[in-house]
Structure formats: C-alpha cells, structure tokens
Amino acid sequence: MRIANLAGRIALLTGDGAVPVATGGFDPDPAALFDQWDALLRWSADVDPARAVPYKESDLRAPVPAPGQIFAVALNYRPHTAEAGYEEPAEPLVFTKFPTCLTGAYTTIDLPPGHVDWELEAVAVIGRDAHRVPQENGWDPVVALTVGQDLSERITQLAGRPAQFSLGKSFPGFGPVGPALVGTGALAGRDDLELTCELNGDVVQHDRTSNMIFPIPRLVAHLSAICPLRPGDLIFTGTPAGVGNRRTPQRFIGPGDTLVSRIEGLGEMRHTFRSAP
C-alpha cells in the first residue's frame, strides 16, 4: 500500500495515478490516517487500478503533516561514522527535528545563509502506540517506511557546546518526506533497501539499509524504552557516507541545485533550491 497526502487529502497511489480514499468511504483527513490504517490495508488490496486518476507531483505533501514526535539518529552507518571522525557508537545517538521543517517530495526549498548539506534517510513511520517494545518485536509498531532528507545547515548545527543539532536541521523545508507511505507488509526486503542520493546528477550517497549499525527494530526498542511512541511519530534512521561537509573540498547545496533522493521500493523525491527571500 502506497498512501499519499495529495493537497491535504489521503489518496492511494496506484501506478501513475491516485485513488482518493474517500471513494472507499474513508475519512480523507491525514489526521485520521492511522485510526483507519488496518481498514485501508484491507481496502487497498482490492482497489481496481483503473479507478486511478492523474495527479500533479506538486500536490504531494508530507504524508504525515503533523507528527507528535520526530526522532533522528546520528552516526548510524559505519562509513559515515568513519568519515565524520568518530568511533562506532555503543548506543543510538538521538536528536530531534521540529515538525515545522516538514515538506513534500517535490518542492522548492529556501536556502538560509550558511552551509546546507544533504542527508538521505529511510524514515520509519509509527502507526500504533508503543512503549517498552522488545527488540524482537521492534517492527510491530512500524506500519510504513518512506523517503526522507535530514537537510542540515552546518554552521547553526555545530555552533556552541553542546552543538545545536535540532535547530540546524529544522529550518523550513529541512524535513522533506515522501512521496508516499509504503506499508511494511509490501516490502519483502524491508531490512535491506538500496539508498541513492544525487546532487545535480552526481551520485553523492549510495548504500543499503542493511548496513545500519542499529537497525529499525533496535531503534524502536531504544526509543520506546524511554518515550512512549504514538501513531504518526517519525524516526529518521540515519544517513550513509557521502555528506558534503566531510568531502575534500567540502560541497554544499546552492541556489538552482537539484537534489534527488531515492530508496528502493519507497520511491523518489526531487527538490530544487533557491536563496531565501
């Protein structure tokens, strides 16, 4: 099941078109998505693709527009940990992104002053209440995965002691998510998905989610041991090697650049950038 937020209304993406869930008698408000999730799964299995109608990519908004919590994980791929100059962490390193940074899969993002960097990530979507979940059941509350970018303005992020990760990663548009939520039951290889990030056609990141230091079940267990997880919460699961501030010379996103973010089985996002007005 591929569920999207089309101009503020839930729709099922099928091939090159979309089927509004309202045609199946469901509430189209994204705020009602997880209350209906299991019923939507059953309904989607029998939807005729011929009912789909064309849609505009620009109408694809963040599929979860108002999560209660956004967790993000630092240094969760060994090559990225090495390029950043750190030792492999013994426990997940967690920070937050603020919900106002979210945007859709095909938008133009304003660049604040500074050094804006890319970080392609698989995003786990919590669909059920979860607290103190054992690792062996860590997939249970995760109902979907999607593509995410943890865009980062490095000067703000690294200013001060301690550093300001959450602020540097939460400018408007710095949390692109989409294009749709893909139900985990539809992903035979959910633990081993290919990730590819391109800047102006150059591949800048390429890895597989199987190379995470802490896979998704471990992250769910770790987070839920402390924070009760709620439907709609997002977990940005970490980025592979290849970020701009660890290159020689450094490379950052500039006005007019195009960033493509692709994860096997989950889809592709494409963003352009301009100087902030």
C-alpha positions as CSV (number, residue, x, y, z in Angstrom):
1,M,0.0,0.0,0.0
2,R,1.3,3.4,-1.0
3,I,-0.6,6.2,0.8
4,A,0.0,9.8,0.0
5,N,-1.2,13.2,1.0
6,L,-2.5,14.9,-2.1
7,A,-3.2,18.5,-1.5
8,G,-4.3,17.7,2.1
9,R,-6.4,14.6,1.3
10,I,-5.4,11.0,1.7
11,A,-5.1,9.0,-1.6
12,L,-3.8,5.6,-2.6
13,L,-1.1,5.8,-5.3
14,T,-1.5,3.1,-7.9
15,G,0.8,3.1,-10.9
16,D,0.7,6.6,-12.5
17,G,-2.5,7.7,-10.8
18,A,-4.2,8.1,-7.4
19,V,-7.4,6.8,-5.9
20,P,-8.9,9.1,-3.2
21,V,-9.7,7.1,-0.1
22,A,-13.0,8.9,0.2
23,T,-14.2,6.8,-2.7
24,G,-14.0,3.8,-0.3
25,G,-15.9,5.6,2.4
26,F,-12.8,6.7,4.4
27,D,-12.1,10.0,6.1
28,P,-9.6,11.8,3.8
29,D,-8.2,14.0,6.5
30,P,-4.5,13.0,7.1
31,A,-5.1,13.4,10.8
32,A,-7.4,10.4,10.6
33,L,-4.9,8.2,8.7
34,F,-3.7,5.9,11.5
35,D,-7.1,5.3,13.0
36,Q,-8.1,3.8,9.7
37,W,-4.8,2.1,8.8
38,D,-5.8,-1.5,9.1
39,A,-9.1,-1.0,7.2
40,L,-7.2,0.9,4.5
41,L,-4.9,-2.0,4.1
42,R,-7.7,-4.4,3.5
43,W,-9.5,-2.0,1.1
44,S,-6.3,-1.3,-0.9
45,A,-5.8,-4.9,-1.7
46,D,-8.9,-4.9,-3.9
47,V,-8.8,-1.4,-5.4
48,D,-9.0,-1.5,-9.2
49,P,-6.0,0.4,-10.7
50,A,-8.3,1.6,-13.5
51,R,-10.0,3.9,-11.0
52,A,-6.9,5.9,-10.5
53,V,-6.8,9.5,-11.9
54,P,-3.7,11.6,-12.8
55,Y,-2.2,13.9,-10.1
56,K,0.4,16.6,-10.0
57,E,3.7,15.9,-8.2
58,S,3.5,19.3,-6.7
59,D,0.4,18.2,-4.8
60,L,2.3,15.5,-2.9
61,R,2.6,17.0,0.6
62,A,4.3,15.4,3.6
63,P,2.3,12.2,4.1
64,V,2.3,12.7,7.9
65,P,2.0,16.5,8.1
66,A,1.8,16.9,11.9
67,P,3.7,14.2,13.8
68,G,3.8,14.5,17.5
69,Q,7.4,13.5,17.7
70,I,10.2,13.4,15.1
71,F,13.3,11.4,16.2
72,A,16.5,11.3,14.3
73,V,19.6,9.1,14.6
74,A,23.2,10.3,14.2
75,L,26.1,8.1,13.0
76,N,24.1,5.0,12.2
77,Y,26.2,3.8,9.2
78,R,29.8,2.8,9.8
79,P,31.3,4.5,6.7
80,H,29.5,7.8,7.7
81,T,30.7,7.4,11.3
82,A,34.3,6.9,9.9
83,E,34.1,9.9,7.6
84,A,32.9,12.1,10.5
85,G,35.9,11.0,12.5
86,Y,34.1,9.2,15.3
87,E,34.2,5.7,16.8
88,E,31.2,3.5,16.3
89,P,28.6,4.4,19.0
90,A,27.6,1.7,21.5
91,E,24.0,3.0,21.7
92,P,21.9,5.0,19.2
93,L,22.7,8.8,19.2
94,V,19.3,10.6,19.1
95,F,18.3,14.1,18.4
96,T,15.0,15.7,17.2
97,K,13.7,17.6,14.2
98,F,10.8,20.0,14.7
99,P,7.6,19.4,12.8
100,T,7.6,22.8,11.1
101,C,10.5,21.7,9.0
102,L,8.4,19.1,7.1
103,T,7.7,19.5,3.4
104,G,6.6,17.3,0.5
105,A,8.5,15.2,-2.0
106,Y,8.6,17.8,-4.9
107,T,9.1,21.3,-3.6
108,T,11.4,24.3,-3.9
109,I,13.3,24.9,-0.6
110,D,14.6,28.2,0.5
111,L,18.3,28.2,1.5
112,P,19.2,30.1,4.7
113,P,22.7,31.7,5.0
114,G,25.3,29.1,5.7
115,H,26.3,25.6,4.6
116,V,23.3,23.5,3.7
117,D,24.0,19.8,3.4
118,W,22.1,16.7,2.3
119,E,21.4,13.5,4.4
120,L,19.3,10.9,2.7
121,E,17.5,8.6,5.2
122,A,14.9,5.9,5.4
123,V,12.1,7.1,7.7
124,A,10.1,4.7,9.9
125,V,6.5,5.6,10.5
126,I,4.9,4.6,13.8
127,G,1.3,3.6,13.4
128,R,0.5,2.0,16.8
129,D,1.0,3.0,20.4
130,A,4.3,1.5,21.6
131,H,6.1,1.6,24.9
132,R,8.9,-0.6,26.1
133,V,8.9,-2.7,23.0
134,P,11.5,-5.6,23.0
135,Q,13.8,-5.5,20.0
136,E,12.5,-8.8,18.6
137,N,9.1,-7.1,18.2
138,G,10.6,-3.8,17.0
139,W,8.9,-3.9,13.6
140,D,5.4,-4.3,15.1
141,P,4.5,-0.6,15.6
142,V,6.2,0.5,12.3
143,V,3.4,0.4,9.8
144,A,5.2,2.1,6.9
145,L,8.5,3.4,5.6
146,T,9.1,6.4,3.4
147,V,12.0,8.5,2.0
148,G,13.4,11.4,4.0
149,Q,16.1,14.1,3.8
150,D,17.6,15.3,7.0
151,L,18.8,18.6,5.5
152,S,21.3,20.4,7.7
153,E,22.7,23.9,7.9
154,R,26.1,23.0,9.3
155,I,27.1,26.3,10.8
156,T,24.0,26.5,13.0
157,Q,24.1,22.8,13.7
158,L,27.7,22.8,15.0
159,A,27.6,26.2,16.8
160,G,28.1,26.1,20.6
161,R,28.9,23.4,23.1
162,P,26.8,21.3,23.1
163,A,26.0,21.6,19.4
164,Q,22.6,22.7,18.1
165,F,21.6,19.7,16.0
166,S,17.8,20.2,16.3
167,L,17.9,23.9,15.3
168,G,20.4,23.4,12.5
169,K,18.2,20.7,11.0
170,S,14.8,22.4,11.4
171,F,14.7,25.3,9.0
172,P,11.5,25.5,6.9
173,G,11.7,22.7,4.3
174,F,14.5,20.9,6.0
175,G,12.5,17.7,6.6
176,P,11.3,16.5,3.1
177,V,9.3,13.3,3.4
178,G,7.5,11.2,0.8
179,P,6.4,10.7,-1.8
180,A,4.2,8.2,0.0
181,L,4.0,5.8,2.9
182,V,4.7,2.3,1.8
183,G,3.2,-0.4,4.1
184,T,5.9,-2.6,5.6
185,G,4.0,-5.7,4.7
186,A,4.5,-4.8,1.0
187,L,8.3,-4.7,1.4
188,A,9.8,-8.2,1.2
189,G,13.3,-6.7,1.8
190,R,12.4,-4.1,4.3
191,D,15.7,-4.6,6.2
192,D,17.8,-4.3,3.0
193,L,16.8,-1.4,0.8
194,E,19.1,0.5,-1.6
195,L,19.6,4.2,-1.0
196,T,20.8,6.7,-3.6
197,C,21.2,10.5,-3.4
198,E,22.1,12.6,-6.4
199,L,23.1,16.3,-6.5
200,N,22.8,17.8,-10.0
201,G,23.1,14.3,-11.4
202,D,26.2,13.3,-9.4
203,V,25.7,10.3,-7.0
204,V,26.8,11.6,-3.6
205,Q,25.4,8.9,-1.4
206,H,24.9,5.2,-2.1
207,D,24.4,2.4,0.5
208,R,21.9,-0.2,1.8
209,T,19.8,0.0,4.9
210,S,21.2,-3.4,5.9
211,N,24.4,-1.5,6.8
212,M,22.8,0.4,9.6
213,I,24.7,0.0,12.9
214,F,21.3,0.0,14.7
215,P,18.5,-1.5,12.5
216,I,15.0,-0.2,12.8
217,P,13.8,-2.8,15.5
218,R,16.8,-1.8,17.7
219,L,15.9,1.9,17.3
220,V,12.2,1.3,18.2
221,A,13.3,-0.7,21.2
222,H,15.7,2.0,22.3
223,L,13.4,4.9,21.8
224,S,10.3,3.2,23.2
225,A,12.2,2.2,26.4
226,I,12.2,6.0,27.2
227,C,9.5,7.7,25.2
228,P,6.0,6.3,24.5
229,L,5.7,6.2,20.7
230,R,2.4,7.4,19.2
231,P,0.7,6.9,15.8
232,G,2.3,9.3,13.3
233,D,5.6,9.6,15.0
234,L,8.6,9.6,12.6
235,I,12.1,8.1,13.0
236,F,14.8,9.4,10.7
237,T,17.0,6.4,10.8
238,G,20.4,7.9,9.9
239,T,22.4,8.7,6.8
240,P,25.1,6.9,4.8
241,A,28.5,8.3,4.0
242,G,28.9,11.0,1.4
243,V,27.6,14.1,3.1
244,G,29.0,17.4,1.8
245,N,30.8,18.7,4.9
246,R,33.0,15.6,5.1
247,R,34.2,15.9,1.5
248,T,37.5,17.4,0.4
249,P,36.9,20.0,-0.7
250,Q,33.6,20.5,1.1
251,R,30.5,20.7,-1.1
252,F,27.1,22.3,-0.1
253,I,23.8,22.9,-1.8
254,G,23.4,26.2,-3.7
255,P,20.7,28.1,-5.4
256,G,19.5,26.3,-8.6
257,D,20.7,22.9,-7.4
258,T,18.5,19.8,-7.7
259,L,18.6,17.0,-5.1
260,V,17.2,13.6,-5.9
261,S,16.6,11.2,-3.0
262,R,15.7,7.6,-3.9
263,I,15.1,4.5,-1.8
264,E,14.4,1.1,-3.4
265,G,10.7,0.2,-3.0
266,L,9.8,3.5,-1.4
267,G,10.1,5.9,-4.3
268,E,11.9,9.1,-5.2
269,M,11.9,12.8,-4.1
270,R,13.2,15.7,-6.1
271,H,13.9,19.1,-4.7
272,T,15.2,22.4,-6.1
273,F,16.7,25.2,-4.0
274,R,16.8,29.0,-4.1
275,S,18.1,31.7,-1.9
276,A,15.8,32.6,0.9
277,P,13.9,35.9,0.2
